[in-house]
């Protein structure tokens, strides 16, 4: 009886504290919050100042992209999920899906950068949330096939290929991403003559892609090692060569097994793109941080970073949920 009373008392105290804390947070974040304003002075005391987000909304989403050309960013942000859906969901031969996916992504690059019929928008003007999405999704797309090749190369018995793959993977994994970004932005252009101008964002993109490929290759290699040898022997017995046995038998099973690890790598990559701020590229977090240093908005760091954390959580939670759904639909399949 005494134990039961203690248990109910504990529950009552916890529920009371939860209600009090919830009320305080709701009162600060919603009820007494200020949603629109031109400076910190317009915000009510005792409440959150979300006006810093609404005042900088366009810059947070588009960076410094010209206002008249922002329809191109909107169009690209619609095309990206469509391209991912076509690659993963439609019932068609893989080569056709990859070809269509490649053309859509090339069109997105042309749409954002411009040229020909479209006005050229240099990458120095790119920024905000759209740049974070482009960098992360683009690096995921480009690193995935490279990671598969590295994993196959490391598992192979070829005298030249295997040491090269092992060296590349271990060197990249042994260096922090910040160092790779500095090397990509500062050292890589030095390999070219002074009359050759290398886009800084392109160098950063290459560095992030190589970094992600090295880590992702180990995840895929673990999936390859989980496939029973009997599967390979059965493929050989059916007369398949190495290429066919890998593409039709081994890789599909390995990738299904490695789905959680692959998605974890993608989530980590999405968050790691914030490091590009160190190189002077203003992604989503960089734009939010510059808003808090504006003299008109001093003292709004808490609201700005809470908003930033919420956006990152939404994207990461969405990817994690999709990973669980994909893993569940493939459970029990070979």
N, C-alpha and C positions, 0 to 999 in steps of 0.2 A: 504493500500500500504506500509506504513511504517513497519507494522507488518510483511508483507511478506518479505521485504528486510532484516529485522532483523533475520528472520528465516533462510533465505538463507545464510546470513553472518555467523550465528552460525554454520550452517552445513559445510560451507567452512573452517572455523577455525578448527572445529573438524576433518574434513577429512585431512587437512594439518598436524595437530598434529599427527594423526594416521599414516600418511605416513612417517613423520620424525622419530617417535618412532619405527615404523616397520623397517625402513632402518637401524637405529642404532642397533637394536637388531639383525637383519640379518647379518649386518657387523661384529658384535662381535661374534655371536654364530655360524656362518657358513663361511662367506667369509674369515675372518682373523683368523679363529680358527685353532688350531693345533690338529690333530687327532691321531698322532702316535709320541711317544717319550719315552725316558727312564727316564726323570726327568723334573722338572719344567723349568730348564735351556733351554730345547729344544723347549719350547713354544714361539711363537712370541708375542711380546708386543702388547697390544691393541686388543687382540682376546682371545676367550675362550680356555682353555687348557683341551680339552677332552681327551688328552693322558693319564690322570690319570685313566680314565675308561678303555681304551683299554689295558693299561699296567696291570691292575688288573682284567681283564675281567673274567678269569677262576676262580679266588678266589671269585669274586662277585657272580658268578652263583653257584659254587660248594662248596664254603668254603674251608675247608682243606681236602676234600675227596681225597683219593689217585687217581692220574692221570690215572693209569691203570684200575681203577674200575669205572670210571665216566660214562661208557656206561650204568651202572645200574641206575644211576640217570636220564640219558636221557630216558631210557626205562620207568622208573617210571613216569616221567613227561608227557609221552605220554599216559600211562595207566590211569592216574587220570581223564583227561577229557573224555576218553572213558567210564570209570566206571560211571561218572556222567551222561553221555548221555544215557547209558543203563538203569540207574535207572529212569530217568525222561521222556524218549521219546519212548522207545519201547513198543509195545502193547503186554503185557503179564501179567498174574496174579502177584499181588504185592509180594506174598511170593517167587515166582521164581526170580523176579528182585532183591529182597533184599538178597536172598541166593547167587545169582551170584555176586552181589555188594560186599557182605561180603568176598567171596573167592578172588575176585580181590584185595581188600584192604589188606587182609592177605598176599597175594602174594607180594604186593608192600612193605609191612613191611619186609618180608623175603628178598626181592630183595635188599633193602637198607642196612639192617643190616648184612645179610649174615648168614653163618652157613651151615654145610653139604658140598655141592659141591661149595659153594661160600665162598670167604674169608670174615671173620668177619671184619666189619668196625665199630669201637666203635663210639658212638654218640658224643664223644668229638671232632671228626673230621668233624662232620656235620656242615654246616653253609651256609651262602649266601642266595640267592634267593630261592633255592630249599628247604632249611629248613623253610623259611617263608611260602612257599606254603604247605609243608607237615604239619606244625603246624596248620595253619589256616584251611585247608581243613579237616584234621583229627579231629580237635576240632569241626568243624561244623557238621561233620558226627556223631560223638559220642554224641554231646550235643543235637541233634535234638530229638531222641527218648526219652532221659532223660527229656527233656523239656516238651514233650507231657505228660509223666507220671506225672510230677510235676503239670502241669496245670490241668489234670484230678483229681489228688489227692486234689488239693486246691479247686476245684469245687464240690468235693464229699461231702457226708454227713456222712462219716465214722468217728467215734469218734477219732480213733487213727491216721489214715492216714492224715486227713486234718490238724491237728495241726503240725504234723511233716513236712509236705510239706510247710506250711506257715512259720514255723520257719526257715527251710533251705533257702527258697527263700529270706526272709527278712534279715537274717544274711549275706548271700552272697552279696546281693545287697547293704547292708550298709557298706561294706568293700571295699576299693580301690583294683583294680587288682594287684597293686604293692605289697600290703600287702599279698595277697593270694599267689603270686609267691614266696615271701620270706618264708611264712609258708610251702609251698610245697617243696621248695628246702632245707630249713634248719630244720624245725620241723618234717616233715613227716618221714625222715629217722631215727629219734630218737626213733620212736615206734618199731623199730626192733633191734635185737641183733647186736653186732659189726661184727659178721661173715657174716651177710646178707648185701650185697651191692645193694643199690637201685639206678638205673640209674637216674641221675639228670634231663635229658631231659624228661624221663617218668614222673617224679614228676611234672615238669612244665606243661607237657601236661595234666595231671589230673587236675591241678589247673585251667588252662585255660578252660578246658571242663566244670568243675563245675560252674565256673563263667558265662560262656556263657549260660549254661542250665538255670540258675536262671533268667537271663534277658529274654531269649527267651521264657521261660514258661509264663511270663506275657503277651507277645505278643500273644501267642497261646491262653491263657485264654481269652483275649479280643475277639479273633475270636470265641471262644466257646460261649461266652455270646451274640454274635451278631446273633447266629442262633435262629430263632423263636421257641418258645416252641411247636408250632404246628407240627414242624418236628419230635420232640421227641415223641409227642403223636401219630403221624401217624405211627412211627416205632413200638411203643408198640401195637397199634391196629393191626398191621400186624403180631404180635406174636414174635417180636424180643426181645431178652434179652438185658441187658445193654451192653455187649461186642459187639454184632452185631449192635445195634443201633448207638453206638459210631463209630465203624470202617466203617460202610457202609453208614450212614446217616449224623451224626453230624460232625465228623472230616473232611471229604472231603470238606464240605461247610466252616467250620471254617478255614481250612488251605488256601483255596482260598481267603477268606476275609483277612487273615493275611499276604498275600504274601509281600506287601510293608514293613511292620514292620519286617518280618523275614529277608528280604534281607538287610534292614538297619542294623539289628543286625549283619549279616554276614560281611557287609562292615566295621562296627566298629571293629569287631573281627580281621579282616585282618590287620587293622591299629594298633590295640592294641598289636599285636605280637611283635612290636618293643621294648616293655618293657622288653623282655627277656634279652636284653643286660645288664640290671642292675644285673642280676644273673650271668653274665659271659658267656652267650651263644651268639655267633656272628651270628645273622641273617643277612638279606640283608642290613639293615641300619647299623648294627654293623660293617660289613665288609667295607662298604663305609666310615664309620667314621674312621676306622683304617687306611685306605688309605690316608686320609687327614692329619693324624698325622705323616706319614712317612717323615723324613727329606728331602727326594728327591722331595716330592710333597707338601711341605708347600706353602700355598697361593692358593690352588686349591679347597678350601672348597665350594665356590659358585657353581662351575661347578659340583662338586660331589653331593651336595644336590639338585641341580636342576635336575640332572639325576635321583636321588632317588625319588624326587617328581613326575617326569614324569612317572616313572614305577608304583608307587602307584596309580597315577591318571588313568593310562590305565587299571589296574586291577579293580579299584573301578567303573570307568565309564562303563567297560564291564559288571560288575555284575548289575549295576543300569539299563543299557539298557536291559539286559536279563530279569530283574524283570519287567520292563515296558511292554516288549513283552509278558511275561507270564501272567501278569495281564490283558492285552488287549485280549489275546486269551481266557481267562476264564470269561471275563465280560459278565454278563447276564446268566451264567450257574449256575445250582444248583447241 
